[in-house]
Amino acid sequence: MNQWVEIDDRSAVAVVRRLARRYGAEIGLSERRLEELAIVVTEASTNILRYAERGRALASMTRAPGVAQLVLIFTDRGPGISDVDRMFQDGESSTDSAGLGLGAIRRLSDSFDILSSSEDGTTIVCTFDARNVPLSPEIEAVGLRVCHPKERECGDDFVLRQTRGATDVLLCDGLGHGPLAAEASAEVIEAANGLDAEPGRSMRRITERLVGHRGAVASIVHIDWPEMTMRYAGLGNIATIWIGAQGVKRMAVRDGRIGAVPTGGYEETVQLAVGDMVILHSDGLKTLREAHFRPGLLHKSPLLIAGFLLDRAFRGRDDASIVVIRLTGEREG
């Protein structure tokens, strides 16, 4: 369903818990892990009500070969946590929750990250993995999407493919929102039929196949680890941002859309470095500016960065999607 769930009363806690358990069962979590998942959701959601009065949560299943993962995001604009280390101790929590504290949430989850301050409230991300085989330790990448608040199908979609030493991403936004937009995005992904190492070729192939269709806008990137190069093609208003030692650079795009004339889009190749980040997002998010990159945010995991921005920049009147990539430079062995 990929919808933000507004947490503003106790009934919302049960809604998020049921949704998380359903997704957890779909990816094959054991009964024990489902119970632990319910504890994490209850604790995190109840703490939002206790300390911030309201917030929101997102539960999403990762879709990638070799990976079966449930992603959870909890975010609020409350007073923040003044002593995060103390809150990791068991028993430090709201009086209405399980009383297990952030320590239990971190311990029960397969991965966990948190950003908290008095200015920005608290964002927690965690995952439950049924199967997780990271194929490119040199490149971390994660994608998230949410529906228009009144829709149940998301018109944004993405392909995130990682092999050893390379990452390919296609992020597309079907025109409009809801079921028809979702169909348009599905056509784009089907037409891609395996991304090419040259994004311009992939874009041209897609646009040739979909002339006269409803259409979409899209960006495609291919990142090689050994060479640390990024090849890029953009058509329409998908934003692609490169963050590195040189600062923040917005990649150019070619005006137009898939469904009109065949084109390779605007193409460019840039040299990346270890520690660089690349962020792609649809116009369901506000244009990301440096003010959105709050203190400490870019040092967090790609999942936390994606979750934070998906909440704070969400326009609330369209589908929205974001992919965050970081070159870690870490090799196995």
Wavefront OBJ file of the C-alpha trace (Angstrom):
o trace
v 0.000 0.000 0.000
v 2.955 2.330 0.657
v 1.071 5.022 2.551
v 2.135 7.179 5.442
v 0.100 6.264 8.515
v -0.604 9.276 10.702
v 0.021 8.429 14.355
v -2.220 10.723 16.370
v -4.068 8.348 18.721
v -3.789 4.838 20.161
v -5.787 3.274 17.332
v -3.043 4.234 14.876
v -0.566 2.049 16.800
v -2.719 -0.995 16.075
v -3.013 -0.016 12.408
v 0.767 0.160 11.950
v 1.243 -3.082 13.901
v -1.260 -4.984 11.727
v 0.264 -3.617 8.538
v 3.801 -4.500 9.629
v 2.803 -8.023 10.653
v 1.063 -8.568 7.321
v 4.141 -7.477 5.380
v 6.387 -9.479 7.689
v 4.354 -12.609 6.987
v 4.517 -11.928 3.246
v 8.324 -11.908 3.246
v 8.413 -15.086 5.343
v 9.364 -13.929 8.843
v 9.022 -16.631 11.501
v 6.332 -16.373 14.174
v 8.970 -15.377 16.709
v 10.227 -12.590 14.463
v 6.668 -11.420 13.867
v 6.184 -11.097 17.634
v 9.437 -9.153 17.908
v 8.313 -6.980 15.004
v 5.074 -6.209 16.866
v 7.082 -5.161 19.940
v 9.231 -2.788 17.884
v 6.232 -1.189 16.172
v 4.326 -0.794 19.445
v 7.299 0.724 21.236
v 8.229 3.173 18.485
v 4.651 4.251 17.746
v 3.676 4.676 21.375
v 6.774 6.756 22.041
v 5.673 9.131 19.285
v 2.346 9.674 21.061
v 3.982 10.006 24.462
v 6.763 12.446 23.583
v 5.615 14.230 20.416
v 1.792 13.734 20.496
v 1.734 12.991 16.782
v 3.936 11.722 13.954
v 3.781 9.233 11.130
v 5.016 5.783 10.182
v 5.740 3.940 6.961
v 6.064 0.191 6.432
v 7.475 -0.927 3.095
v 8.771 -4.142 1.556
v 12.058 -4.041 -0.345
v 11.931 -5.501 -3.817
v 15.280 -6.712 -5.129
v 16.889 -10.034 -6.124
v 18.318 -11.828 -3.108
v 16.625 -9.478 -0.664
v 13.401 -9.872 1.307
v 13.221 -7.042 3.794
v 10.617 -5.048 5.688
v 11.519 -1.391 6.199
v 9.972 0.640 9.038
v 10.168 4.420 9.424
v 8.890 6.361 12.438
v 9.186 10.128 12.451
v 7.902 13.056 14.492
v 8.518 16.747 15.044
v 8.623 16.556 18.828
v 11.243 17.859 21.259
v 13.798 15.217 20.325
v 15.761 12.983 22.673
v 18.228 14.880 24.832
v 20.243 11.808 25.835
v 20.031 9.137 23.133
v 22.619 6.911 24.839
v 20.530 6.722 28.021
v 17.435 5.816 26.020
v 19.235 2.762 24.665
v 19.104 1.267 28.156
v 16.280 -1.213 28.708
v 13.452 0.252 30.764
v 13.936 3.799 29.471
v 10.748 4.460 27.508
v 7.285 5.875 27.751
v 5.196 4.592 30.626
v 2.467 3.459 28.209
v 4.723 1.340 26.011
v 6.441 -1.973 26.559
v 9.071 -0.186 28.634
v 11.926 -1.686 26.638
v 13.549 1.475 25.305
v 15.444 2.163 22.120
v 17.919 -0.550 23.089
v 15.313 -3.246 22.513
v 14.199 -1.691 19.215
v 17.804 -1.710 18.036
v 18.452 -5.214 19.358
v 15.308 -6.779 17.883
v 15.784 -5.174 14.455
v 18.232 -6.392 11.821
v 19.352 -2.814 11.208
v 18.623 0.405 13.059
v 19.428 4.118 12.801
v 18.191 7.257 14.524
v 18.405 11.028 14.109
v 17.104 13.166 16.945
v 17.416 16.811 17.960
v 15.322 19.531 19.548
v 15.115 21.298 16.164
v 14.164 18.321 14.001
v 12.346 15.894 16.268
v 13.116 12.191 15.965
v 13.334 9.836 13.009
v 13.928 6.118 13.513
v 14.455 3.569 10.750
v 14.819 -0.177 11.180
v 14.566 -3.315 9.077
v 13.532 -6.932 9.484
v 15.259 -9.257 7.023
v 13.992 -12.619 5.843
v 16.718 -12.836 3.222
v 19.434 -10.290 2.596
v 22.425 -10.822 0.327
v 24.311 -7.545 -0.207
v 25.999 -7.796 -3.585
v 27.918 -4.529 -3.725
v 29.415 -3.555 -0.362
v 31.186 -0.653 -2.054
v 27.886 1.028 -2.939
v 24.964 1.381 -0.486
v 21.602 2.098 -2.084
v 18.001 2.241 -0.892
v 14.711 3.349 -2.422
v 11.365 4.339 -0.887
v 8.027 5.500 -2.261
v 4.660 6.610 -0.916
v 1.217 7.048 -2.468
v -0.823 10.180 -2.867
v -2.714 10.396 0.467
v -6.018 9.490 -1.216
v -4.690 6.639 -3.366
v -3.773 3.023 -2.675
v -1.528 2.533 -5.704
v 1.674 4.490 -6.222
v 2.336 6.065 -9.625
v 6.054 6.377 -8.869
v 8.282 3.338 -9.196
v 11.929 2.406 -9.367
v 14.323 -0.349 -10.320
v 17.353 -0.750 -8.076
v 19.812 -3.369 -9.311
v 23.110 -4.057 -7.590
v 25.838 -6.405 -8.788
v 29.389 -6.694 -7.554
v 30.950 -3.334 -8.264
v 28.012 -1.625 -9.980
v 24.619 -0.124 -9.225
v 21.847 0.677 -11.717
v 18.844 2.824 -10.858
v 15.784 3.838 -12.842
v 13.347 6.144 -11.053
v 10.150 7.031 -12.899
v 6.974 9.008 -12.226
v 3.894 8.044 -14.253
v 1.856 11.065 -15.293
v -0.766 11.880 -12.683
v -1.219 9.633 -9.663
v -3.056 6.504 -8.668
v -3.786 3.381 -10.775
v -3.319 4.938 -14.244
v -0.006 6.484 -13.221
v 1.033 3.124 -11.737
v 0.257 1.447 -15.074
v 2.383 4.028 -16.895
v 5.333 3.405 -14.554
v 4.943 -0.352 -14.993
v 5.170 0.134 -18.768
v 8.415 2.065 -18.356
v 9.972 -0.643 -16.201
v 8.862 -3.372 -18.591
v 10.266 -1.440 -21.553
v 13.599 -1.032 -19.760
v 13.962 -4.852 -19.852
v 17.279 -4.881 -18.017
v 19.162 -1.600 -17.700
v 22.103 -0.889 -19.974
v 25.471 0.302 -18.663
v 24.846 3.313 -20.933
v 21.730 5.024 -19.495
v 21.209 7.042 -22.673
v 20.740 3.819 -24.636
v 18.262 2.551 -22.054
v 16.313 5.812 -22.186
v 16.172 5.762 -25.976
v 14.965 2.154 -25.987
v 12.219 3.006 -23.490
v 11.061 6.117 -25.337
v 11.026 4.308 -28.686
v 8.796 1.547 -27.323
v 6.323 3.845 -25.585
v 5.616 6.530 -28.198
v 1.936 7.495 -27.895
v 1.468 5.972 -24.421
v 0.306 7.854 -21.315
v 3.940 8.393 -20.421
v 6.184 9.271 -17.534
v 9.341 11.135 -16.611
v 12.484 9.283 -15.554
v 16.128 9.382 -14.599
v 18.600 6.524 -15.018
v 22.034 6.192 -13.446
v 24.768 3.553 -13.722
v 27.595 3.683 -11.164
v 30.778 1.601 -11.522
v 32.785 0.978 -8.378
v 36.252 0.240 -9.756
v 36.187 3.334 -12.007
v 33.931 5.342 -9.651
v 32.108 6.860 -12.601
v 28.436 7.693 -12.880
v 26.691 7.655 -16.247
v 23.378 9.476 -16.224
v 20.368 10.202 -18.417
v 17.409 12.354 -17.416
v 14.118 13.151 -19.136
v 11.545 15.354 -17.419
v 11.385 16.591 -13.845
v 12.981 13.763 -11.835
v 15.660 15.468 -9.726
v 19.118 13.891 -9.529
v 21.529 15.408 -7.002
v 25.235 14.628 -6.603
v 26.705 15.485 -3.190
v 30.477 15.360 -2.768
v 33.538 17.339 -1.797
v 32.638 19.887 -4.477
v 29.303 20.557 -2.791
v 25.829 19.907 -4.162
v 25.351 19.599 -7.912
v 21.986 19.204 -9.613
v 22.191 17.147 -12.777
v 20.613 18.727 -15.836
v 17.551 17.165 -17.476
v 16.021 17.326 -20.939
v 12.493 18.709 -21.069
v 9.934 16.193 -22.257
v 8.454 12.884 -21.269
v 8.406 9.226 -22.128
v 5.467 8.727 -24.484
v 6.432 11.573 -26.807
v 9.350 11.471 -29.277
v 12.258 9.000 -28.915
v 15.253 10.463 -27.116
v 18.189 9.486 -24.952
v 17.383 12.335 -22.567
v 20.096 14.595 -21.254
v 23.260 12.500 -20.860
v 26.343 13.096 -18.728
v 29.242 11.169 -17.192
v 30.862 12.363 -13.956
v 33.724 11.140 -11.782
v 32.716 10.203 -8.243
v 34.801 9.677 -5.094
v 34.485 7.530 -1.988
v 31.951 9.145 0.338
v 29.965 10.813 -2.447
v 26.191 10.502 -2.456
v 23.614 10.544 -5.238
v 19.934 11.274 -4.519
v 17.121 10.875 -7.042
v 13.560 11.966 -6.260
v 10.269 12.686 -7.978
v 8.347 15.955 -7.811
v 6.140 14.467 -5.107
v 8.878 15.861 -2.875
v 9.685 19.549 -2.649
v 12.850 20.565 -4.459
v 15.605 19.485 -2.088
v 17.780 22.367 -0.986
v 20.647 22.532 1.465
v 18.200 23.507 4.237
v 16.664 20.030 3.950
v 20.021 18.405 4.746
v 19.782 18.965 8.477
v 22.861 18.823 10.753
v 24.181 15.272 10.959
v 21.720 13.891 8.394
v 24.180 13.133 5.602
v 26.351 11.115 8.003
v 23.472 8.728 8.644
v 22.548 5.575 6.719
v 21.000 5.955 3.238
v 17.781 4.501 4.660
v 17.519 7.142 7.364
v 18.341 9.901 4.874
v 15.656 8.608 2.502
v 13.062 8.231 5.274
v 13.731 11.667 6.752
v 13.510 13.438 3.397
v 10.472 11.436 2.285
v 8.688 12.790 5.361
v 10.005 16.339 5.621
v 9.839 17.206 1.915
v 6.586 15.324 1.114
v 4.188 17.672 -0.676
v 1.139 15.580 0.225
v -0.624 16.046 -3.109
v 1.119 13.485 -5.318
v 2.926 10.168 -5.231
v 6.535 10.535 -4.090
v 9.713 8.491 -4.369
v 13.381 8.761 -3.477
v 16.556 6.727 -3.988
v 19.691 7.434 -1.935
v 23.103 6.046 -2.943
v 26.434 6.308 -1.113
v 29.873 5.135 -2.272
v 31.377 3.571 0.833
v 34.533 2.157 -0.739
v 34.376 -0.845 1.584
v 35.344 -4.158 0.024
v 34.554 -7.621 1.323
v 37.395 -9.680 2.781
l 1 2 3 4 5 6 7 8 9 10 11 12 13 14 15 16 17 18 19 20 21 22 23 24 25 26 27 28 29 30 31 32 33 34 35 36 37 38 39 40 41 42 43 44 45 46 47 48 49 50 51 52 53 54 55 56 57 58 59 60 61 62 63 64 65 66 67 68 69 70 71 72 73 74 75 76 77 78 79 80 81 82 83 84 85 86 87 88 89 90 91 92 93 94 95 96 97 98 99 100 101 102 103 104 105 106 107 108 109 110 111 112 113 114 115 116 117 118 119 120 121 122 123 124 125 126 127 128 129 130 131 132 133 134 135 136 137 138 139 140 141 142 143 144 145 146 147 148 149 150 151 152 153 154 155 156 157 158 159 160 161 162 163 164 165 166 167 168 169 170 171 172 173 174 175 176 177 178 179 180 181 182 183 184 185 186 187 188 189 190 191 192 193 194 195 196 197 198 199 200 201 202 203 204 205 206 207 208 209 210 211 212 213 214 215 216 217 218 219 220 221 222 223 224 225 226 227 228 229 230 231 232 233 234 235 236 237 238 239 240 241 242 243 244 245 246 247 248 249 250 251 252 253 254 255 256 257 258 259 260 261 262 263 264 265 266 267 268 269 270 271 272 273 274 275 276 277 278 279 280 281 282 283 284 285 286 287 288 289 290 291 292 293 294 295 296 297 298 299 300 301 302 303 304 305 306 307 308 309 310 311 312 313 314 315 316 317 318 319 320 321 322 323 324 325 326 327 328 329 330 331 332 333
